[in-house]
């Protein structure tokens, strides 16, 4: 019975994610149509899309998403994945949601991956209401004491973190807290977060990544897929905060931009809600001229890490390059990672046919 309830809950969460994404897409489509910029697929493109999905999915599909992505990046492909198919069928087949929830719990990353990747120093964790320090159970008072004097830290929920909206950066001296939207002491800060959160040392990012936006940790989201022949990198996006922002999440107003094979960014970045296009960052960095530091190493690390998490075939890795040229893991998205097809092209690329055929049964 409990298993059935968990499956139902995960399906409901996936449906909510799907509805939110569809709402953003459809609002953008209506805006483009009203402005006269939106164009439907031509007859040849319609035939190519429907023939492709009839062959590999077994039926025709809605063309809204193919038209939407064509407008955004000017690139047509029958391989674009409609959001309703991804959230409704694909992700539940690719990823075991029970394990995906564990993989995506930020408090579990150290146990899951050990020393395979550098991770920010953790001062304390709260897991299901229980406090831990150095993997030992401690009292709330001991947890507070561990956070009384910290130079630069981040506190965030470890599960259901609402697209980065629960992330706060702060410092403390003798328990007095300084930080945007933070209360004045550690005890009150813990009261706000209640349970399932962690306090970690803030990552000091590579100076090149800081150029994109100095107030946020700007991360590279690398999407990996466990194919028939092993783990492969499908695509990557860089996510950048806006001026004064602490987080880089697109759903929190940040920019996201596709990364080319050579590590250079694509020409345009986008925001989700409200939708907008940008060719440079708020700090004036021209996107197409910017190259992600250590990009090849980041891809190799994502593949290496995915090999340790076999119950999820499709994972989004939020990785950072720190000031010492070290790769640091920020977050694992192993349950229901979002797609960025407007910025990257078809999410599953050359593996679309394999995935459709695997998931339709």
JOZIGI-V899754 format. One record per pair of residues at least 12 apart in sequence whose ideal C-beta (glycine too) atoms are under 8 Angstrom apart, sorted by sequence separation. I is the first residue (numbers start at 1). J is the second residue. D is the distance in whole Angstrom. If there is no record, write none. Layout:
# JOZIGI-V899754
{{I J D} {I J D}}
This chain:
# JOZIGI-V899754
{{49 61 7} {66 78 8} {110 122 7} {131 143 4} {155 167 8} {156 168 7} {168 180 7} {170 182 5} {175 187 8} {177 189 6} {205 217 6} {223 235 6} {242 254 6} {257 269 4} {267 279 6} {269 281 8} {305 317 6} {317 329 7} {318 330 4} {133 146 5} {154 167 6} {155 168 5} {168 181 6} {205 218 7} {222 235 8} {223 236 7} {241 254 5} {242 255 7} {256 269 6} {257 270 8} {318 331 4} {49 63 6} {66 80 5} {124 138 7} {154 168 7} {168 182 5} {172 186 6} {203 217 6} {222 236 5} {240 254 6} {241 255 8} {255 269 4} {256 270 6} {317 331 8} {318 332 8} {65 80 6} {154 169 5} {155 170 7} {202 217 8} {221 236 6} {239 254 6} {240 255 5} {255 270 7} {256 271 8} {302 317 4} {317 332 7} {318 333 7} {65 81 8} {66 82 8} {153 169 7} {154 170 8} {220 236 6} {221 237 5} {239 255 7} {240 256 8} {255 271 6} {301 317 8} {316 332 8} {317 333 7} {46 63 7} {49 66 6} {65 82 4} {126 143 7} {152 169 7} {153 170 6} {220 237 8} {221 238 8} {239 256 5} {240 257 7} {254 271 7} {302 319 7} {315 332 7} {316 333 4} {64 82 7} {65 83 6} {107 125 5} {153 171 7} {220 238 5} {221 239 6} {238 256 7} {253 271 6} {269 287 6} {301 319 7} {315 333 6} {316 334 8} {107 126 8} {124 143 4} {152 171 6} {153 172 8} {170 189 7} {219 238 7} {220 239 8} {237 256 5} {238 257 5} {253 272 8} {268 287 7} {315 334 5} {62 82 6} {107 127 5} {150 170 8} {151 171 6} {218 238 7} {219 239 5} {237 257 6} {250 270 8} {253 273 8} {267 287 6} {45 66 8} {61 82 6} {150 171 6} {168 189 8} {218 239 7} {237 258 6} {238 259 6} {250 271 7} {251 272 6} {266 287 7} {267 288 5} {298 319 5} {316 337 4} {41 63 6} {62 84 7} {124 146 5} {150 172 5} {218 240 5} {236 258 8} {237 259 6} {250 272 5} {251 273 7} {265 287 5} {266 288 7} {312 334 4} {315 337 7} {316 338 7} {40 63 7} {123 146 5} {124 147 6} {149 172 6} {218 241 7} {235 258 7} {236 259 4} {255 278 6} {265 288 6} {298 321 7} {309 332 8} {312 335 7} {314 337 7} {61 85 7} {123 147 6} {148 172 6} {149 173 6} {216 240 7} {217 241 8} {235 259 7} {264 288 7} {305 329 7} {41 66 6} {53 78 7} {107 132 8} {110 135 8} {147 172 6} {149 174 7} {216 241 3} {264 289 8} {265 290 5} {309 334 6} {41 67 6} {52 78 4} {148 174 6} {212 238 7} {215 241 6} {216 242 8} {255 281 7} {264 290 7} {265 291 8} {301 327 5} {40 67 6} {51 78 8} {52 79 7} {123 150 7} {148 175 5} {166 193 7} {213 240 5} {238 265 6} {264 291 5} {265 292 7} {294 321 5} {305 332 8} {39 67 7} {57 85 7} {212 240 4} {213 241 5} {215 243 7} {263 291 5} {264 292 8} {293 321 5} {38 67 7} {41 70 7} {49 78 5} {213 242 7} {215 244 6} {216 245 5} {217 246 8} {219 248 6} {240 269 7} {262 291 7} {263 292 5} {292 321 8} {298 327 6} {48 78 5} {123 153 7} {213 243 7} {215 245 6} {216 246 6} {217 247 8} {218 248 5} {257 287 6} {297 327 6} {39 70 8} {45 76 6} {127 158 7} {144 175 7} {166 197 8} {215 246 6} {216 247 6} {217 248 6} {294 325 7} {39 71 7} {126 158 8} {213 245 7} {216 248 5} {263 295 3} {293 325 7} {38 71 6} {125 158 7} {169 202 6} {259 292 6} {262 295 8} {263 296 7} {294 327 7} {37 71 7} {120 154 7} {155 189 6} {29 64 7} {41 76 8} {213 248 7} {221 256 8} {157 193 7} {160 196 8} {259 295 7} {159 196 5} {26 64 7} {29 67 7} {148 186 6} {155 193 6} {158 196 5} {216 254 7} {25 64 7} {29 68 6} {32 71 6} {147 186 5} {157 196 6} {158 197 6} {220 259 7} {243 282 5} {25 65 7} {28 68 7} {157 197 5} {158 198 5} {242 282 6} {243 283 8} {156 197 6} {240 281 6} {144 186 5} {155 197 6} {156 198 7} {25 68 6} {144 187 6} {155 198 7} {155 199 5} {156 200 8} {154 199 7} {155 200 8} {144 190 7} {153 199 6} {154 200 5} {143 190 7} {153 200 6} {154 201 8} {153 201 6} {154 202 5} {150 199 8} {152 201 7} {153 202 6} {106 156 7} {108 158 8} {140 190 7} {152 202 4} {106 157 8} {107 158 4} {150 201 8} {106 158 4} {107 159 8} {147 199 6} {152 204 8} {105 158 5} {106 159 7} {105 159 5} {238 292 6} {104 159 7} {106 161 7} {236 292 8} {25 83 7} {101 159 7} {236 295 8} {22 83 6} {21 83 5} {22 84 7} {236 298 8} {236 299 7} {126 190 8} {18 83 6} {18 84 6} {21 87 7} {129 195 5} {180 246 7} {233 299 5} {126 193 7} {128 195 7} {129 196 8} {18 86 8} {128 196 7} {213 281 6} {18 87 3} {126 195 6} {127 196 7} {212 281 5} {213 282 6} {214 283 7} {233 302 6} {17 87 6} {18 88 7} {126 196 6} {211 281 8} {213 283 6} {233 303 6} {126 197 5} {212 283 7} {232 303 7} {15 87 7} {125 197 8} {126 198 7} {211 283 6} {220 292 6} {231 303 5} {270 342 6} {14 87 5} {15 88 8} {125 198 4} {212 285 6} {270 343 6} {14 88 8} {124 198 7} {125 199 8} {211 285 5} {269 343 7} {124 199 5} {220 295 8} {231 306 5} {268 343 7} {122 198 6} {123 199 4} {222 298 6} {231 307 6} {14 91 6} {122 199 7} {123 200 7} {169 246 5} {222 299 6} {266 343 7} {14 92 7} {122 200 5} {123 201 7} {168 246 7} {212 290 7} {220 298 6} {224 302 5} {121 200 6} {122 201 8} {167 246 6} {211 290 8} {224 303 6} {239 318 8} {120 200 4} {121 201 4} {167 247 5} {222 302 4} {226 306 7} {11 92 7} {120 201 5} {10 92 7} {120 202 7} {165 247 8} {208 290 8} {224 306 4} {258 340 7} {120 203 6} {164 247 4} {208 291 8} {209 292 8} {164 248 7} {165 249 8} {208 292 8} {209 293 7} {226 310 7} {256 340 6} {164 249 4} {208 293 5} {258 343 4} {259 344 8} {163 249 5} {226 312 8} {257 343 6} {258 344 4} {10 97 4} {163 250 8} {164 251 7} {165 252 6} {206 293 5} {226 313 4} {256 343 6} {258 345 7} {10 98 8} {163 251 4} {164 252 5} {206 294 8} {225 313 6} {226 314 8} {107 196 7} {163 252 6} {225 314 5} {7 97 7} {224 314 8} {250 340 8} {6 97 8} {10 101 8} {107 198 6} {223 314 7} {224 315 5} {6 98 6} {106 198 6} {223 315 7} {223 316 5} {224 317 7} {222 316 7} {223 317 8} {221 316 5} {222 317 5} {221 317 7} {221 318 6} {222 319 6} {220 318 8} {219 318 5} {220 319 5} {219 319 6} {220 320 7} {219 320 5} {220 321 8} {218 320 8} {217 320 6} {237 340 5} {235 340 8} {237 343 6} {237 344 6} {236 344 8} {235 344 4} {235 345 7} {209 320 7} {219 330 5} {209 321 6} {219 331 8} {221 333 8} {235 347 7} {208 321 8} {217 330 7} {234 347 7} {206 320 8} {223 337 7} {234 348 6} {235 349 7} {205 320 6} {206 321 4} {234 349 6} {205 321 7} {206 322 6} {207 323 7} {203 320 5} {205 322 6} {206 323 6} {234 351 7} {204 322 6} {205 323 7} {203 322 6} {204 323 5} {206 325 7} {221 340 7} {232 351 7} {225 348 7} {223 347 7} {227 351 6} {203 328 5} {225 351 6} {228 354 7} {203 330 7} {227 354 6} {225 355 8} {94 225 8} {117 301 6} {116 304 7} {117 305 6} {116 305 6} {113 305 6} {116 308 7} {73 268 7} {113 308 6} {112 308 7} {112 309 7} {72 270 7} {118 322 8} {72 277 8} {103 309 5} {103 311 7} {118 326 5} {120 328 6} {103 312 6} {118 327 6} {119 328 6} {99 309 8} {117 327 6} {118 328 5} {119 329 5} {120 330 8} {100 311 7} {117 328 7} {118 329 7} {99 311 4} {100 312 5} {103 315 8} {117 329 5} {99 312 7} {96 311 4} {95 311 7} {96 312 7} {113 329 7} {95 312 4} {94 312 7} {95 313 6} {94 313 4} {95 314 6} {94 314 5} {109 329 6} {112 332 8} {109 331 8} {91 314 7} {109 332 6} {106 331 6} {106 332 8} {104 331 8} {104 332 6} {103 332 5} {104 333 6} {104 334 5} {103 334 4} {104 335 5} {103 335 7} {100 334 5} {101 335 6} {99 334 8} {100 335 4} {100 336 7} {97 335 6} {95 334 7} {97 336 8} {95 335 6} {95 336 7} {31 275 7} {91 336 5} {27 273 8} {91 337 8} {28 275 4} {24 272 5} {27 275 7} {24 273 5} {87 336 7} {24 275 7} {86 339 6} {83 339 7} {81 339 6} {81 341 7} {80 341 6} {86 347 8} {94 355 7} {94 358 8} {81 346 7} {90 355 7} {93 358 7} {94 359 7} {80 346 5} {81 347 5} {90 356 8} {93 359 4} {79 346 4} {80 347 8} {81 348 6} {77 345 6} {73 342 6} {77 346 5} {79 348 7} {90 359 5} {72 342 4} {73 343 7} {75 345 6} {79 349 7} {89 359 6} {72 343 8} {81 352 7} {89 360 7} {69 341 5} {73 345 7} {69 342 5} {79 352 4} {68 342 7} {65 341 8} {69 345 8} {56 352 8} {56 353 5} {57 356 5} {56 356 4} {56 357 6} {58 360 6} {53 356 8} {57 360 6} {56 360 8} {21 338 7} {17 336 6} {17 338 8} {14 336 5} {13 336 7} {10 335 8}}
